[in-house]
Amino acid sequence: MTSTQASFKPLRALGGSHAMALDTLVLIPRRPFAWREFLLQSWFVARVSMLPTVMLAIPFTVLLVFTFNILLLEFGAADYSGTDAAYGTVTQVGPVVTVLVVAGARATSMCADLGARTIREELDALRVTGINPIQVLVVPRVPAATFIALMLSSVVILVGIIGGFFYLMLSTSVPNGWRGPASMVVRALAVDAGLRHSEAGVNE
């Protein structure tokens, strides 16, 4: 019986984590929302994650540009290296760097804080007083981390594109590499304008 309980212990832990995630999603829209804790956690996440995010964005983008530049030079399409840098930064480097920094710098401290509170029986004290510890401690941290992750992703994209621009201009033999991001923005605006025009024609 004891061996059976020990074998099911990892499954109980996995089920408990899924149950807590479901409870968090259910409790997020409910009032009262701990706005003060949300602001404190947002500021803490931003303060801890900003510098590592910026420091990781530049080498990741430079590595991406360097790798793609080798391939593009073989095909004689080095002018497209700027477009590849912008596209790769937006779709790959930004989300990956943000997840690495937020998960490594802040999510671990959140888990450590909740574990310490459990050991000190603070969560049991909250339950005795009729307060749901998930709504007070977990719910504000999830939107805070999500909001700051989106902001940090924007910072990574901006810093990565600027760093890739200077790398292309100063460290490679690509004289027209700056045209890639510019043409990418122009094409995006043109596609958006075309979609708006087509929607207006359909509505008429």
C-alpha positions as CSV (number, residue, x, y, z in Angstrom):
1,M,0.0,0.0,0.0
2,T,2.8,2.3,0.8
3,S,4.6,1.6,-2.5
4,T,1.4,2.3,-4.4
5,Q,0.9,5.7,-2.7
6,A,4.5,6.6,-3.4
7,S,4.1,5.7,-7.1
8,F,1.0,8.0,-7.3
9,K,2.7,10.9,-5.6
10,P,4.1,12.5,-8.8
11,L,0.7,12.2,-10.4
12,R,-0.9,14.0,-7.4
13,A,1.6,16.8,-7.7
14,L,0.9,17.1,-11.4
15,G,-2.9,17.1,-10.8
16,G,-2.5,19.7,-8.0
17,S,-0.6,22.0,-10.3
18,H,-3.2,21.7,-13.0
19,A,-6.0,22.3,-10.5
20,M,-4.2,25.4,-9.2
21,A,-3.9,26.7,-12.8
22,L,-7.6,26.2,-13.4
23,D,-8.5,27.9,-10.1
24,T,-6.3,30.8,-11.1
25,L,-8.0,31.2,-14.4
26,V,-11.4,31.1,-12.8
27,L,-10.6,33.6,-10.1
28,I,-8.9,36.2,-12.3
29,P,-12.1,38.0,-13.4
30,R,-13.6,37.8,-9.9
31,R,-13.7,40.7,-7.5
32,P,-12.0,42.0,-5.4
33,F,-8.8,42.0,-7.5
34,A,-5.6,42.8,-5.5
35,W,-4.4,45.8,-7.6
36,R,-1.8,46.8,-5.1
37,E,-0.1,43.4,-5.3
38,F,-0.4,43.5,-9.1
39,L,1.4,46.8,-9.3
40,L,4.1,45.6,-6.8
41,Q,4.7,42.4,-8.7
42,S,4.7,44.2,-12.1
43,W,7.3,46.6,-10.9
44,F,9.4,43.8,-9.4
45,V,9.3,41.7,-12.6
46,A,10.2,44.7,-14.7
47,R,13.0,45.8,-12.4
48,V,14.6,42.3,-12.2
49,S,14.1,41.3,-15.8
50,M,14.9,44.5,-17.8
51,L,18.7,44.4,-17.7
52,P,19.0,40.6,-18.5
53,T,16.5,41.0,-21.3
54,V,18.4,43.8,-23.0
55,M,21.8,42.0,-22.5
56,L,20.4,38.8,-24.1
57,A,18.6,40.5,-26.9
58,I,21.7,41.8,-28.7
59,P,23.8,38.6,-28.8
60,F,20.8,36.5,-29.8
61,T,20.0,38.9,-32.7
62,V,23.6,39.1,-33.8
63,L,23.9,35.3,-33.8
64,L,20.7,35.1,-35.9
65,V,21.9,37.7,-38.4
66,F,25.4,36.1,-38.6
67,T,23.9,32.7,-39.3
68,F,21.4,33.8,-41.9
69,N,24.0,36.1,-43.5
70,I,26.3,33.1,-44.2
71,L,23.5,31.4,-46.1
72,L,22.3,34.5,-47.9
73,L,25.8,35.3,-49.1
74,E,26.0,31.9,-50.7
75,F,22.9,32.6,-52.7
76,G,23.9,36.2,-53.5
77,A,20.9,37.6,-51.6
78,A,22.7,39.5,-48.9
79,D,20.4,42.5,-49.3
80,Y,17.7,40.4,-47.6
81,S,19.6,40.0,-44.4
82,G,17.9,43.0,-42.9
83,T,14.5,41.5,-43.6
84,D,15.6,38.2,-42.1
85,A,16.9,40.0,-39.0
86,A,13.7,41.9,-38.5
87,Y,11.5,38.8,-39.1
88,G,13.6,36.5,-36.9
89,T,13.7,39.1,-34.1
90,V,9.9,39.6,-34.1
91,T,9.0,35.9,-34.4
92,Q,11.8,34.1,-32.6
93,V,14.2,36.1,-30.6
94,G,11.6,38.3,-28.8
95,P,9.4,35.5,-27.4
96,V,12.3,33.2,-26.6
97,V,14.4,35.7,-24.7
98,T,11.4,37.0,-22.8
99,V,10.4,33.5,-21.7
100,L,13.9,32.7,-20.7
101,V,14.3,35.8,-18.6
102,V,10.9,35.9,-17.0
103,A,10.9,32.2,-16.2
104,G,14.5,32.3,-14.9
105,A,14.5,35.6,-13.0
106,R,11.0,36.0,-11.7
107,A,9.0,32.7,-11.9
108,T,11.5,30.9,-9.8
109,S,11.3,33.5,-7.1
110,M,7.5,33.4,-7.2
111,C,7.6,29.6,-6.6
112,A,10.1,30.0,-3.8
113,D,8.0,32.6,-2.1
114,L,4.9,30.5,-2.2
115,G,6.9,27.5,-1.0
116,A,8.3,29.4,1.9
117,R,4.8,30.6,2.8
118,T,3.6,27.0,2.8
119,I,6.4,25.9,5.1
120,R,5.6,28.8,7.5
121,E,1.9,27.7,7.4
122,E,0.8,31.2,6.2
123,L,-1.5,29.7,3.6
124,D,-3.2,27.6,6.2
125,A,-3.7,30.8,8.3
126,L,-5.3,32.5,5.3
127,R,-7.6,29.6,4.8
128,V,-8.6,29.6,8.5
129,T,-9.5,33.3,8.3
130,G,-11.7,32.7,5.2
131,I,-9.3,34.1,2.6
132,N,-8.5,32.2,-0.5
133,P,-4.7,32.2,-0.9
134,I,-4.9,31.6,-4.6
135,Q,-6.9,34.8,-5.1
136,V,-4.6,36.8,-2.8
137,L,-1.2,35.5,-3.7
138,V,-1.3,33.7,-7.1
139,V,-3.9,35.6,-9.1
140,P,-2.1,39.0,-9.0
141,R,1.2,37.5,-10.0
142,V,-0.1,35.8,-13.2
143,P,-1.4,39.0,-14.9
144,A,1.6,40.9,-13.7
145,A,4.0,38.4,-15.2
146,T,2.0,38.3,-18.4
147,F,1.8,42.0,-18.8
148,I,5.5,42.6,-18.2
149,A,6.4,39.7,-20.5
150,L,4.5,41.5,-23.3
151,M,6.3,44.7,-22.6
152,L,9.7,43.0,-22.4
153,S,9.0,41.3,-25.7
154,S,8.5,44.7,-27.3
155,V,11.8,45.9,-25.7
156,V,13.6,42.8,-27.1
157,I,12.3,43.4,-30.6
158,L,13.2,47.1,-30.6
159,V,16.7,46.5,-29.1
160,G,17.3,43.5,-31.4
161,I,16.4,45.3,-34.6
162,I,18.6,48.3,-33.6
163,G,21.5,46.0,-32.7
164,G,21.0,44.0,-35.9
165,F,21.0,47.2,-37.9
166,F,24.3,48.4,-36.5
167,Y,25.8,44.9,-36.8
168,L,24.9,44.8,-40.5
169,M,26.2,48.3,-41.1
170,L,29.5,48.0,-39.2
171,S,30.5,44.4,-39.2
172,T,29.4,42.9,-42.5
173,S,29.9,43.7,-46.1
174,V,26.2,44.3,-46.8
175,P,25.8,48.0,-47.9
176,N,22.0,47.8,-48.3
177,G,21.1,45.8,-45.2
178,W,19.1,48.7,-43.8
179,R,16.6,48.3,-46.6
180,G,15.3,45.0,-45.1
181,P,13.5,46.3,-42.0
182,A,12.4,49.4,-43.9
183,S,10.9,47.4,-46.8
184,M,9.4,45.0,-44.3
185,V,7.5,47.9,-42.6
186,V,6.4,49.3,-45.9
187,R,5.1,46.0,-47.1
188,A,3.2,45.5,-43.8
189,L,1.6,48.9,-44.2
190,A,0.8,48.2,-47.8
191,V,-0.9,44.9,-46.9
192,D,-2.8,46.6,-44.1
193,A,-4.0,49.4,-46.5
194,G,-5.0,46.8,-49.1
195,L,-7.0,44.8,-46.6
196,R,-8.8,48.0,-45.4
197,H,-9.6,49.0,-48.9
198,S,-11.0,45.5,-49.7
199,E,-13.1,45.6,-46.6
200,A,-14.4,49.0,-47.5
201,G,-15.3,47.7,-50.9
202,V,-17.1,44.7,-49.5
203,N,-19.1,46.9,-47.0
204,E,-20.2,49.2,-49.9
